[in-house]
């Protein structure tokens, strides 16, 4: 017997473009597992990013580089099972698209077929254009990512603000326009000057979503563990903590430990 779900209008790439056109901001958060994604989707979030930041917040790695394609597929599959409304975008991890456009296409197809996700995200501009073209040629929607690109952290050597100098800023603008011309449906700009991000958002017709890129873009994205206060030691200027879930969880666990030690849990009503 199938359970009937009420009709829910799913968010699509077309709807995101329409949101930009009418000036409605786009809300986006990361998600890596079924339970969290279920809550976020029910809350009305527009886009869920299965980010390679899972490497940091879920696996404890220092960078996003170690996470594999198989691991990203595992996380994305878990998220997609939970979602009724949001658009689900999946990061293609480091080493799975930069080497060759054929490998990029193979990775994107695996993600789409095995996870049920709706789009993929890649980092970079002109240097990965052949990979972007190949993925798009198969009908897979692509979200771009410029500015601070964490997969290139060892090239930059730092997580400081990108594109402050004129030459890098100009390259970012050119890369953004190139990604739009190639057919990307949206673009993430990370940790760049707000004036530059606003300029890019105004010059592109596709939605531009920022993280540490000011208010002049078309939407915002944060890592959900950061904005909920589950992670405690990451405190960049752009992060607003909307809750202290980490603190609440710690207190609850401490009360549980106390109740177990004092023989208070379980009580008579909690036994069979």
C-alpha positions in Angstrom: 0.0 0.0 0.0 1.5 3.3 -1.0 1.3 6.3 1.3 -0.1 9.4 -0.5 2.0 12.5 0.0 0.4 15.9 -0.6 1.5 17.7 -3.7 4.6 19.6 -3.0 6.0 22.0 -5.5 9.6 21.0 -6.0 12.4 23.6 -6.4 14.0 23.4 -9.8 16.8 25.2 -11.6 14.2 27.1 -13.6 12.5 28.3 -10.4 15.9 29.5 -9.0 16.3 31.6 -12.2 12.8 33.0 -11.7 13.5 33.8 -8.0 16.5 35.9 -9.1 14.4 37.6 -11.8 11.8 38.7 -9.2 14.4 39.6 -6.5 13.6 36.8 -4.2 16.6 35.6 -2.2 17.6 31.9 -2.4 18.3 30.0 0.8 20.8 27.2 0.7 22.4 24.9 3.4 24.6 21.9 3.4 23.2 18.4 4.3 25.0 15.1 4.6 22.5 12.6 6.2 18.9 11.6 6.1 17.8 12.9 9.5 19.2 16.4 9.1 18.0 16.7 5.5 14.5 15.7 6.6 14.4 18.6 9.0 15.9 21.1 6.6 13.6 20.2 3.8 10.5 20.4 6.0 11.7 23.8 7.1 11.3 25.1 3.5 15.0 25.4 2.5 15.3 26.1 -1.3 18.6 24.2 -2.0 20.5 21.5 -0.1 24.1 21.2 -1.0 25.7 17.8 -0.3 29.0 19.5 0.2 32.5 17.9 0.2 32.7 19.8 3.5 31.4 16.4 4.8 35.1 15.7 4.8 35.5 18.2 7.6 32.3 18.1 9.6 31.4 14.4 9.2 34.8 12.8 9.0 37.1 15.2 10.9 39.6 15.8 8.1 41.5 19.1 8.0 40.5 19.8 4.3 37.9 18.7 1.8 40.5 16.8 -0.3 40.4 13.3 1.3 36.7 12.6 0.6 36.1 10.2 -2.2 33.4 9.9 -4.9 32.0 6.8 -3.3 31.7 8.6 0.0 30.0 11.6 -1.6 27.5 9.2 -3.3 26.8 7.6 0.1 26.0 11.0 1.7 24.0 12.3 -1.3 21.9 9.1 -1.4 21.0 9.6 2.2 20.0 13.2 1.7 17.9 12.6 -1.4 15.8 9.9 0.4 14.8 12.6 2.9 13.8 15.4 0.4 10.4 16.2 -0.9 10.9 19.8 -2.0 14.5 21.2 -2.1 16.8 21.1 -5.0 19.7 18.7 -4.1 23.1 19.7 -5.5 26.1 17.3 -5.0 29.8 18.4 -5.0 32.0 16.4 -7.3 35.0 15.8 -5.0 38.6 16.7 -5.6 40.3 14.4 -8.2 37.1 13.3 -9.8 36.7 15.9 -12.6 39.9 18.0 -12.9 42.0 15.4 -14.7 40.0 14.9 -17.8 36.6 15.8 -19.2 35.8 12.1 -19.7 36.5 11.3 -16.0 34.4 14.4 -15.1 31.4 13.1 -17.1 31.8 9.6 -15.6 31.8 11.1 -12.1 28.7 13.3 -12.7 26.8 10.4 -14.3 27.6 8.1 -11.3 26.3 10.8 -8.9 23.1 11.4 -10.9 22.3 7.7 -11.4 23.3 6.4 -8.0 22.0 9.2 -5.8 18.9 10.6 -7.5 20.4 14.1 -6.9 19.3 17.0 -9.1 22.6 18.7 -10.0 26.4 18.7 -9.4 28.8 21.4 -8.3 32.4 21.9 -9.4 35.1 24.4 -8.4 37.0 26.5 -10.9 36.7 28.5 -14.0 38.5 28.4 -17.4 40.8 25.6 -16.3 37.9 23.2 -15.9 35.8 24.4 -18.8 36.2 21.2 -20.8 34.9 19.2 -17.9 32.0 21.5 -17.5 31.1 21.3 -21.2 31.2 17.5 -21.1 29.0 17.2 -18.0 26.5 19.7 -19.5 26.5 17.8 -22.8 25.0 14.9 -21.0 22.1 17.0 -19.6 23.5 17.2 -16.1 22.9 20.6 -14.5 26.1 22.2 -13.2 26.5 24.8 -10.4 29.9 26.6 -10.5 32.0 27.7 -7.6 34.6 30.6 -7.6 36.5 32.7 -5.1 37.9 30.7 -2.3 37.8 27.2 -3.7 38.6 24.8 -0.8 39.8 22.0 -3.1 42.6 24.3 -4.1 43.7 25.2 -0.6 47.2 24.0 -1.0 47.6 26.2 -4.0 46.4 29.3 -2.1 48.0 28.2 1.1 45.4 30.1 3.2 41.7 30.5 3.7 41.8 34.3 3.6 39.6 36.4 1.4 40.2 35.9 -2.4 40.1 38.4 -5.3 41.1 41.5 -3.4 43.7 42.4 -6.0 42.6 43.7 -9.4 44.1 40.9 -11.5 42.5 38.1 -9.5 39.2 40.1 -9.4 39.2 40.5 -13.2 39.9 36.7 -13.7 37.0 35.9 -11.3 34.6 38.1 -13.4 35.8 36.5 -16.6 35.4 33.0 -15.1 31.9 33.8 -13.9 30.8 35.0 -17.3 32.4 31.9 -18.9 30.6 29.5 -16.6 27.3 31.3 -17.4 28.1 31.1 -21.2 28.9 27.4 -20.9 25.5 26.8 -19.4 25.9 26.6 -15.6 22.5 27.2 -13.9 24.0 29.0 -10.8 27.2 30.1 -9.2 28.6 30.0 -5.7 31.0 32.8 -4.7 33.0 32.1 -1.5 34.8 34.6 0.7 35.4 37.5 -1.8 34.8 41.3 -1.3 31.1 42.1 -1.2 31.4 44.9 -3.9 32.9 42.4 -6.3 30.3 39.7 -5.5 27.5 42.3 -6.1 29.1 43.3 -9.4 29.2 39.7 -10.6 25.6 39.1 -9.5 24.4 42.1 -11.4 26.3 41.2 -14.6 25.1 37.6 -14.7 21.6 36.4 -15.4 22.1 33.1 -13.5 21.6 33.1 -9.7 24.8 33.9 -7.6 24.8 32.4 -4.1 27.3 33.7 -1.6 29.2 32.5 1.4 31.2 35.3 2.9 30.4 37.4 -0.2 28.1 40.0 1.3 24.4 40.8 0.8 24.5 41.9 -2.8 24.2 38.4 -4.3 21.0 36.4 -5.1 21.2 34.0 -2.1 23.2 32.7 0.8 24.7 29.3 1.8 26.2 28.1 5.1 27.4 24.8 6.4 24.5 23.6 8.6 26.8 22.4 11.4 28.3 25.8 11.7 25.1 27.9 11.7 23.5 25.5 14.2 26.5 25.6 16.6 27.2 21.9 16.3 30.8 22.8 15.3 32.3 25.1 17.9 35.8 26.1 16.8 35.0 27.6 13.3 34.3 31.3 13.8 34.8 33.3 10.5 33.3 36.8 10.3 30.6 35.7 7.8 29.1 33.0 10.0 26.0 33.8 12.0 25.1 31.1 14.6 21.4 30.6 14.8 21.5 28.1 17.6 23.8 26.4 20.0 22.8 22.9 19.3 26.2 21.6 20.4 25.7 23.0 23.8 22.2 21.6 24.1 23.4 18.2 23.1 26.3 18.2 25.6 23.9 19.2 28.4 21.4 16.5 27.5 24.1 13.8 27.4 25.5 14.9 30.8 22.0 14.6 32.3 21.6 11.2 30.7 25.0 10.1 32.2 24.0 11.4 35.6 20.6 9.6 35.4 22.3 6.3 34.5 24.9 6.6 37.2 22.3 7.5 39.9 20.0 4.6 38.9 17.3 7.2 37.9 17.1 5.9 34.3 15.2 3.8 33.5 12.4 4.2 36.0 9.4 1.9 36.5 7.3 3.5 33.7 10.2 3.0 31.3 10.4 -0.7 31.9 8.4 -3.6 30.4 
